[in-house]
Amino acid sequence: MSGNLMVLLPLLGFMAGMLALGFYVRRQSAAGGFLSTYFVGGQSLGGFVLAMTMVATYSSVSSFVGGPGMAYEIGFGWIYMAVIQTMTIFLVLGIFGTRVARLARRIHAVTIVDIIRHRYRSDALAAVAAFVIVLFFAASMVAQFVGGAQLFAAVTGYSYELGLVLFGIVVVIYTSIGGFRAVALTDTCCAIVMMLGIVLLFYYVLAAGGGFAAILEQLRTAHPAMLTPTAEGRMPISLYVSQWLLVGALTIALPQSVVRGISYRSSRDMHRAMIIGTVVIAFMNIAVNLVGVLGRGVLGVEAKALGGVDSVIPQLMAHVMPPELLGFAIIGPLAASISTISGVLIVASSAVVKDVYLHHAQKHGRDVPEERLRRLSMGVTAVLGVIVFLLAVSPPSLIWLINMFAFGGLETAFFWVLVFGLFTRWANRTGALAAMAGGTVIYCAAMALGIKPLGLHPISVGITASLVLFLAGSYVGRHSERT
């Protein structure tokens, strides 16, 4: 199928800018140790950049495609459910920010695994943590690659494979050469572009529907259930609770978010980031899902008539926006895909290089020259990116389920380990190891078997099992360990 060059050119310009920024950061690398600079930006992020990189990393392509598509089908109930996400950045920095930053500076930690290893004094736990990060981050990155490439193909008319190649080249190169600081700065650009894209689409949806009041009246007449919290049973309480856990409360322990607590410059910057990030993510989350709801009043037909939930936003864009602006609007959701991939890729790379290779070398008394670390870090980042790219060439089905599966796995593995580890004295490595390894296995089994107690997502099984195993393991290990 021939593509629309007018739509493609703005996207190519944006990607070229991301690459240029990566090369710029590489040339202007801050003074200091390579590992700290490459993996946490030399702990020098200001409040605005910190806020934007957290927003961009948290806001995946599913936030701009799958979420609004569900809002199109369900109505305002989806917005009421999704609004819990507005507090995530405030909670991550408010709960973990100060403690993580102080501990990281005291022990010269570069990764979350560094902090876990120091707190629990366990190489085995650190190894499990690194493995879990790489495993679930790979699943998350595959979901982002596939989702972004599918959206690219739907809107531009070019092939899925071309979109995948473009994303792969851009993300892998600028993340590999620029490290965390390049990721943070490109995330900032992506977050700004996301907001502009939402505003643009929102304006044209309102214009196409004759204004907010007219669209609301159309929904009230044709789809009254969309104005109710439960959508006549399509939004049961169990779904509310599941999503509040999965994309709300438990996300405060996601490693890609908590690591930002190591990267900020000062307490003042952290507090600014808490406020800015909360306002921005609230605007983005509510506005983009509201676009989905209002889109139903404009297009009228069910999502399946448009090709499914994931086709709603591309179809809505093509319907309401002038062709000359479509290329700019599509940058927003694609920027969400790019920023999420780069954010988790750099954390996955740090797990391999810093938490496995370097720790093993130092434990055996081997000195690793900084230049070798530099080459290895860039190489591992690139290789991980290429592996994920290859997995996405033949896209798996149910891609959004895979993304949520990755979220749940990371939350199960890290939530209680970080909460009890940073806020109690009694937590020990036996409990932490049992919770992380055992809880993750049980969560994966619950997902595979479709176990949903009381209709809740399997995350409820995983997080409960992880808690029980942590408490039982800590009780067993209390006499044999000194914490």
C-alpha positions in Angstrom: 0.0 0.0 0.0 1.3 3.4 -0.9 1.9 5.8 1.9 1.2 9.4 2.5 4.4 11.4 2.3 2.9 14.5 3.8 2.1 12.5 7.0 5.5 10.8 7.0 7.7 13.9 6.7 6.9 15.5 10.1 7.5 12.2 11.8 10.9 11.8 10.1 11.8 15.3 11.2 10.9 14.5 14.8 13.0 11.3 14.7 16.0 13.2 13.2 15.7 15.6 16.1 15.8 12.8 18.6 19.0 11.4 17.0 20.6 14.8 16.9 19.9 15.3 20.6 21.4 11.9 21.4 24.6 12.8 19.6 24.7 16.2 21.3 24.4 14.7 24.7 27.2 12.2 23.8 29.5 15.1 22.9 28.5 17.2 26.0 28.7 14.4 28.6 29.0 15.8 32.1 32.2 15.3 34.1 32.2 12.4 36.5 32.2 8.7 36.5 30.9 7.0 33.3 28.5 4.7 35.0 26.7 7.5 37.0 26.6 9.7 33.9 25.4 7.0 31.5 22.8 5.2 33.7 21.4 8.1 35.9 22.5 11.2 34.2 25.2 12.1 36.7 22.4 12.8 39.3 21.9 16.2 37.8 18.3 16.4 36.5 16.4 19.5 37.2 12.7 19.6 38.2 11.2 20.1 34.8 13.2 17.5 33.0 12.7 15.0 35.9 8.9 15.5 35.7 8.8 15.2 31.9 10.9 12.1 31.8 8.7 10.4 34.4 5.6 11.4 32.4 7.0 10.2 29.1 8.2 6.9 30.5 4.9 6.2 32.3 2.8 7.2 29.3 3.1 4.3 26.8 1.6 4.0 23.4 -1.3 2.1 25.0 -2.1 5.3 26.9 -2.8 7.0 23.6 -4.3 4.2 21.6 -5.7 1.3 23.7 -6.9 3.5 26.6 -8.9 6.0 24.5 -10.2 3.2 22.4 -11.7 1.6 25.5 -13.1 5.0 26.5 -14.7 5.1 23.1 -16.5 1.8 23.8 -17.3 2.2 27.5 -17.6 6.0 28.1 -16.9 8.1 31.2 -16.5 5.1 33.4 -13.2 4.5 31.8 -12.1 8.0 32.7 -13.2 7.5 36.3 -11.1 4.4 36.4 -8.0 5.9 34.7 -7.9 9.0 36.8 -6.0 7.1 39.5 -3.0 7.4 37.3 -2.7 11.1 37.9 -1.2 10.5 41.3 1.5 8.1 40.3 4.4 10.6 39.9 3.5 12.4 43.1 3.5 9.1 45.0 6.7 7.7 43.4 8.8 10.7 44.3 6.9 11.4 47.6 7.3 7.9 49.0 10.6 6.8 47.5 12.3 9.9 46.2 14.1 11.2 49.2 15.0 7.8 50.7 16.3 6.5 47.4 18.3 9.6 46.6 20.0 9.7 50.1 20.8 6.1 50.1 22.1 6.2 46.5 24.4 9.1 47.3 25.7 7.4 50.4 26.6 4.1 48.9 27.2 5.5 45.3 24.4 3.4 43.9 23.7 3.7 40.2 20.7 1.3 39.9 17.8 0.0 41.9 19.5 -3.3 42.1 22.4 -1.6 43.8 20.1 -0.4 46.5 18.4 -3.8 46.9 21.8 -5.6 47.1 23.0 -3.1 49.8 19.8 -3.2 51.8 19.4 -7.0 51.9 23.1 -8.0 51.5 22.3 -10.7 49.0 23.9 -11.3 45.6 21.3 -13.9 44.9 18.4 -11.4 45.4 20.2 -8.9 43.2 20.7 -11.5 40.4 17.0 -12.4 40.5 16.1 -8.7 40.4 18.3 -8.1 37.4 16.8 -11.2 35.6 13.2 -10.0 36.4 14.0 -6.5 35.1 15.4 -7.8 31.8 12.6 -10.4 31.3 9.6 -8.1 31.9 11.2 -5.1 30.3 11.7 -7.1 27.1 8.0 -7.9 27.1 7.2 -4.2 27.7 9.5 -3.0 24.9 8.1 -5.6 22.4 4.6 -4.2 23.2 5.7 -0.6 22.6 7.5 -1.5 19.3 4.5 -3.4 18.0 2.0 -0.8 19.1 4.0 2.1 17.7 4.6 0.4 14.3 1.0 -0.7 14.0 -0.2 2.9 14.6 2.4 4.2 12.1 1.1 1.8 9.5 -2.5 2.7 10.1 -2.1 6.5 9.9 0.7 6.9 7.3 -0.3 4.1 4.9 3.3 2.8 4.9 4.1 -0.8 6.0 4.4 -2.0 9.6 7.9 -3.2 8.9 9.0 0.3 7.8 7.6 1.8 11.0 9.4 -0.9 13.1 12.7 -0.2 11.3 12.4 3.6 11.9 11.6 3.2 15.6 14.3 0.6 16.0 17.1 2.7 14.4 16.1 5.9 16.3 15.6 4.5 19.8 18.5 2.1 19.8 21.0 4.7 18.5 20.1 7.6 20.7 19.7 5.5 23.8 23.0 3.6 23.2 25.1 6.7 22.5 23.6 9.2 24.9 22.6 7.0 27.9 20.2 8.2 30.6 20.6 11.9 30.0 19.8 11.5 26.3 16.7 9.5 27.3 15.7 12.2 29.8 16.0 15.1 27.3 14.3 13.2 24.5 11.6 12.2 27.0 11.1 15.9 27.7 10.6 16.6 24.0 8.3 13.6 23.7 6.1 14.7 26.6 5.8 18.2 25.2 4.9 16.8 21.8 2.3 14.4 23.4 0.6 17.4 25.0 0.5 19.4 21.8 -0.9 16.4 19.9 -3.7 15.9 22.5 -4.7 19.6 22.3 -4.7 19.4 18.5 -6.8 16.3 18.3 -9.2 17.5 21.1 -9.8 20.8 19.2 -10.7 19.0 15.9 -12.9 16.4 17.6 -14.9 19.2 19.2 -15.1 21.1 15.9 -16.3 18.0 14.1 -19.0 17.3 16.7 -20.3 20.9 16.9 -18.9 21.5 20.4 -18.8 19.8 23.8 -22.4 20.3 24.6 -23.6 19.0 21.2 -21.5 15.8 21.5 -22.6 15.2 25.0 -26.2 15.5 23.9 -25.6 13.0 21.1 -24.1 10.5 23.6 -27.0 11.1 26.0 -29.5 10.3 23.2 -27.7 7.4 21.4 -25.5 5.9 24.1 -26.8 6.8 27.6 -24.9 4.0 29.3 -21.7 5.8 28.4 -22.5 8.6 30.9 -22.8 6.2 33.8 -19.9 4.9 36.0 -20.6 1.3 35.4 -21.7 1.5 31.7 -24.5 -0.9 32.4 -22.1 -3.6 33.7 -19.3 -3.1 31.2 -17.3 -1.4 34.0 -17.8 -3.6 37.0 -16.3 -2.7 40.4 -13.8 -5.6 40.0 -12.4 -3.8 36.9 -12.1 -0.6 38.8 -10.2 -2.2 41.6 -7.9 -4.2 39.2 -6.9 -1.2 37.2 -6.5 1.0 40.4 -3.9 -1.6 41.5 -2.3 -2.4 38.1 -1.9 1.1 36.7 -2.3 3.1 39.9 -1.1 2.3 43.4 1.4 -0.5 42.6 3.1 1.4 39.8 5.0 3.4 42.5 7.5 0.5 42.7 8.2 0.1 38.9 12.0 0.2 38.6 11.9 2.6 35.6 10.1 5.1 37.8 12.0 4.6 41.1 15.4 4.9 39.4 14.4 8.5 38.7 14.8 9.1 42.4 18.5 8.5 42.0 18.8 11.0 39.1 17.6 14.4 40.5 19.8 17.2 41.4 18.3 18.5 44.7 15.2 18.2 47.0 13.9 21.4 45.5 14.0 19.8 42.0 12.2 16.8 43.3 9.4 18.8 44.8 9.0 20.8 41.6 8.9 17.6 39.6 6.2 16.2 41.9 4.0 19.2 41.2 4.7 19.6 37.5 4.5 15.9 36.8 1.2 15.5 38.6 -0.4 18.4 36.6 1.0 17.2 33.3 0.0 13.6 33.7 -3.4 14.5 35.0 -4.0 16.7 31.9 -2.7 14.0 29.5 -4.6 11.1 31.1 -7.9 12.8 31.4 -7.8 14.7 28.1 -6.7 11.7 25.9 -9.4 9.5 27.3 -12.0 12.2 27.0 -11.1 12.5 23.3 -12.0 8.8 23.1 -15.4 9.3 24.7 -16.2 12.3 22.6 -15.0 10.5 19.5 -17.9 8.1 19.9 -20.3 11.0 19.5 -18.5 12.1 16.3 -18.0 8.7 14.6 -21.1 7.0 16.1 -20.2 3.4 15.1 -18.9 0.8 17.5 -15.2 0.1 17.7 -15.4 -3.2 15.9 -16.8 -1.4 12.8 -13.5 0.6 12.8 -11.3 -2.4 13.1 -11.2 -2.8 16.9 -10.4 -0.8 19.9 -6.8 -0.1 18.8 -8.0 1.4 15.5 -10.3 4.0 17.0 -7.7 6.8 17.5 -6.1 6.4 14.0 -9.5 6.4 12.4 -10.6 9.4 14.5 -7.5 11.3 13.5 -8.1 10.6 9.8 -11.7 11.6 10.1 -11.5 14.9 11.9 -8.1 16.4 11.1 -6.9 18.1 7.9 -4.4 15.9 6.0 -1.7 18.5 6.4 -1.8 18.3 10.2 -2.2 14.6 10.5 1.5 14.1 10.4 2.1 16.4 13.4 -0.8 14.8 15.4 0.5 11.3 15.0 3.9 12.3 16.5 2.3 12.4 20.0 1.3 8.8 20.5 4.4 7.6 18.6 6.5 9.7 20.9 4.9 7.9 23.8 6.1 4.6 22.3 9.6 5.9 21.7 10.0 7.4 25.2 8.8 4.3 27.0 11.1 2.0 25.0 14.2 4.2 25.7 13.3 4.5 29.4 13.1 0.8 30.0 15.9 0.0 27.7 18.5 2.0 29.7 17.4 0.4 32.9 17.5 -3.1 31.4 21.0 -2.3 30.1 22.2 -1.2 33.6 20.9 -4.5 35.0 23.2 -6.4 32.7 26.3 -4.2 32.8 26.3 -2.8 36.3 24.4 -5.3 38.3 25.7 -8.5 36.7 28.9 -8.0 34.8 30.6 -5.3 36.8 29.6 -6.7 40.2 30.9 -10.1 39.3 34.2 -8.6 38.1 34.7 -6.5 41.2 33.8 -9.4 43.5 36.6 -11.4 41.9 39.1 -8.6 42.2 39.2 -7.7 38.5 39.5 -4.0 37.6 37.4 -2.9 34.6 38.8 0.1 32.7 36.3 2.9 32.1 36.7 2.7 28.4 35.7 -1.0 28.4 32.7 -0.1 30.5 31.8 2.6 28.0 32.0 0.3 25.0 30.2 -2.5 26.9 27.4 -0.3 28.1 26.7 1.1 24.6 27.0 -2.4 23.1 24.7 -4.1 25.6 22.1 -1.3 25.2 22.2 -1.7 21.4 22.1 -5.5 21.5 19.1 -5.5 23.9 17.3 -3.1 21.6 18.0 -5.2 18.5 16.8 -8.4 20.2 13.5 -6.7 21.2 13.2 -5.3 17.6 13.6 -8.8 16.2 10.9 -10.2 18.5 8.6 -7.5 17.3 9.1 -8.3 13.6 6.4 -11.1 13.9 4.0 -9.3 16.3 2.3 -11.5 18.9 -1.4 -11.3 19.4 -3.0 -9.5 22.4 -0.2 -6.9 22.5 -1.9 -4.7 25.1 -2.3 -7.8 27.4 1.4 -8.4 27.1 2.1 -4.8 28.2 -0.1 -5.2 31.3 1.5 -8.6 32.0 4.9 -6.9 32.1 3.6 -4.2 34.5 2.1 -6.8 36.8 5.3 -8.9 36.9 7.5 -5.9 37.8 5.0 -4.7 40.5 4.8 -8.2 42.0 8.5 -8.6 42.1 9.5 -5.2 43.5 6.6 -3.6 45.4 7.0 -5.3 48.8 10.8 -5.7 48.4 11.2 -1.9 48.1 8.4 -0.9 50.5 9.6 -3.1 53.4 13.2 -2.7 52.5 13.2 1.1 52.7 10.8 1.6 55.5 11.4 -1.3 58.0 14.3 -2.8 59.9 12.9 -6.3 60.2 12.8 -7.1 56.5 15.5 -9.6 55.5 16.8 -11.3 52.5 15.0 -14.6 53.0 11.7 -12.8 52.9 12.7 -10.6 50.0 14.0 -13.5 47.9 10.8 -15.6 48.6 8.6 -12.6 47.7 10.4 -11.7 44.5 11.0 -15.2 43.1 8.0 -17.0 44.5 5.6 -14.1 44.0 6.6 -13.6 40.4 6.3 -17.3 39.5 2.8 -17.4 41.1 1.8 -14.3 39.2 2.9 -15.8 35.9 1.0 -19.0 36.7 -2.1 -17.0 37.6 -1.9 -15.1 34.3 -1.4 -18.3 32.3 -4.3 -20.1 34.0 -6.6 -17.1 34.0 -7.1 -17.1 37.7 -9.2 -14.0 38.6 -10.5 -14.2 42.2 -13.7 -12.2 42.5 -13.2 -11.1 38.9 -10.0 -9.2 39.8 -6.9 -9.1 37.5 -4.2 -11.8 38.4 -2.1 -9.0 39.8 -4.2 -9.4 42.9 -3.0 -13.0 43.2 0.6 -12.0 42.6 0.8 -9.1 45.0 -1.0 -11.1 47.7 1.3 -14.1 47.3 4.3 -11.9 47.3 3.2 -10.3 50.6 2.5 -13.6 52.3 5.9 -15.0 51.1 7.7 -11.9 52.3 6.2 -12.1 55.8 6.7 -15.9 56.0 10.3 -15.7 54.7 11.2 -12.9 57.0 9.9 -14.8 59.9 11.9 -17.9 59.0 15.1 -15.9 58.3 14.9 -13.7 61.4 17.3 -15.9 63.5 19.8 -16.6 60.8 20.3 -13.1 59.5 21.3 -9.7 60.8 19.6 -6.9 58.9 
